[in-house]
Amino acid sequence: MTITVLVGNPRPNSRTATAGLAVARHAARAAGQPGRAELLDLSEIQHLLLTPGPPLDVEGALERVRATDLLVVASPTYKATYTGLLKVFLDLLPSGGLAGVTAVPVLVMGSPAHTLAVDVHLRPLLLELGATVPTGGLALLQDAIPTGGEVDDTPQLDEVLAPWAEGAAPVLSAAVRTGSTTA
C-alpha cells in the first residue's frame, strides 16, 4: 500500500507535517496495512505552483497524489479553512482526479472554534475530486503537536489519534482494500 501525506503549510518542517505523518501512521495501522508514508510538502514547490505549464516537479507531485492508495491531506487552519497553497495545488487536479484514492482530511488549528472547518471545507473538496473519504475529518489542536518533533514521538497526539483510529478501522480497512470511489 502506498501512503502519501500532502502538507499544505507554506512553512517547511511544520507541525502540520508532523501531524500528517502521525495520522498516516495511525490510519495505515487502522486499515490493517501499516507502511511508511511519503511526505509531499507543498512548501518545497510553492514557488512553482502558479507557473504556466505546470513544471515537471508539480506534475510529479500531482501524479504522486493520484497514484497513492491512502492520502492524508493536512493543512493549518487559515481564516477558518485550509490554506490557499493547498487549494492552488488541488485545483491543478482534473475533476475526478483522486478517484480510487482513500483520503483523510486533517486541519491543525490554534483554537477549537475552527473544529468544524475540516468537515465543512476540506472534506467536501476531496469528495469533489473523487476521493473516497470514509471518515470525518480530523481537527487537531496545534498545542498537542510538537514543533520539529519526531513523528514516532508524539504522545499527546497519539492520545487523540489512537481512539480515532480504533473507531475508523473498519471503514478505513474496507476503503483501502477496495479502492472504492464512493463516499
N, C-alpha and C positions, 0 to 999 in steps of 0.2 A: 504494500500500500504506500502510495506517495502522500506526503503531508507537507503543505506549504503554509507558512504564516505570512500573510500580507499585512505590512505595517504602514499605516497612513500618517505617521507622525513626521513632520518636517525635520525633526531633530534626530540625529543618529544616536544609537545606544540609549534609547529611551525606555522609560518604564512601560510604555506601550508594547515595545518589543519583548521585554521580559514577561509581561502578562500574556501576550500572544503565544509565546513559546510554552509557558506553563499550561495554558488552556489546551494547546495542541497535545501536550504530553498526557493530560488527563482525558481528553476526548479520544485519543488513539487507544488508550487502555480501556476506556469505556466501550469502544467499538470492538474490543477484542483483537485489535491489530496494532499492538504497540510498534512504534518505529521512530526514527529520528526525523524531526521536522526541518525543512529547509526554510531559512529566513529570506524573505523578499522585502527589504526595507526600502520604501519609496524615497527616503531621504537621499539615497545614493544616486537616483536617476531623476530627481525632481527637475533639474535644470534642462532635461531633455524632453519632458512631457508635452510641452507646447510647441515643440519643433515640428514644422511640417514634415510629414513623412509616414509615420514616426521613425526615429533611428532604430538600428538593429538592437541596441540594448533594451529599448522599450518593447520592440516586437518580441524579443526573447522573454521578457518579463510577462507579457501578455500570454504567450504560449505556455509558460510555466503554470499560470493560474488556470488556464483552460484544460491542461493535461493532468492536473493533480486530482487525487481521489478525495482528500479531505483538505479543505481550505479554511483556515482561521483568518478572519478579516478583523484586524484590530486598529482602532483609531482613538486618539484622545477626543474627548467631547469638546467641541468648539462651537460656541454660540448655539448651544442646545442640540447639536447634531454632530456629524462626523466632519473631518477636515476637507477643505477644498482640494488638497493634494490627492486624497483618496478618490474623491469624485472625478477629478480630471482623469486619473488613471482608469477607473472603471468605465468612464464614458467612452474610452477607446475600444471597449469590447462591443462586438455586434449584439443585436438582440438574440437572446438565447445562447450567448457566448459561454455561459457557465453550465450549460446542460450536461448532466452526468456528474457534476461536482457536488459533493456534500459540503455545505458551508456552515460555519459557526460564527455569528456576528458578536463582536466584543467592543464595548466602549469603556474607556478609562476616564473617570470623572473626578473632579475635585469636590463635588457636592452631591449628596443623594437626591437633590432636587431634579437632577437630569436622568434619573433611573429609567424612565420610560423612553428616552430618546433612542435607545438601541432597537426597541421593537417598533417604534413609530417611524423611524427614519432609515436605519441601516438594514434591518431585516427585509423590509419591502423592496429595497434596491436590489438586494441579492436575489430575491424571488423574481423580480422583473427581468433579471439577467438569466433566468432559467435554472439557478442553483436549487438544489434540494436543501431546505433549511428545516430540519426535523425538530429542532428545539427552539425555545425562546432565546433571545439574545442574552448575553452576559453583560451586566453593568457592574464594573469593578471600581471601587474607590481607590484613588492613587495612593492613599496612606497605607494600604495593605501591600503595596508593591515596592520592593527595594529598588533604590537607584543604583544602576550599574551592577545589580546583583546577578549571581549565577542563577539560571533558570531552575536548577536542581536544588536550590537552597532558598525556597520561598515559603516558609512555614505559615505565615499569616495568609498568604494567597492560597496555599494548599488547603487550609481550613475552610475556605469558601468554595474552592473548586471540587474537593472530594465529594461533598453531598450532591453538588450539581451533576457531576459525572455519574454518580451512582444512579440518580434519577433519570439521567439521559441515556444510560447504557443501552436499553432495549431499542430505542429509536435510532440512535447513532449506529449501532451494530447493524440493524436492518438496512438503513440508508446507505451505509458504506458498502455493505455486502452486495446490494442490488444495483447500486449506482442509479437509483431511481431518480426521475426528474419531476416527481410530484411533490407538492409542498405539504 
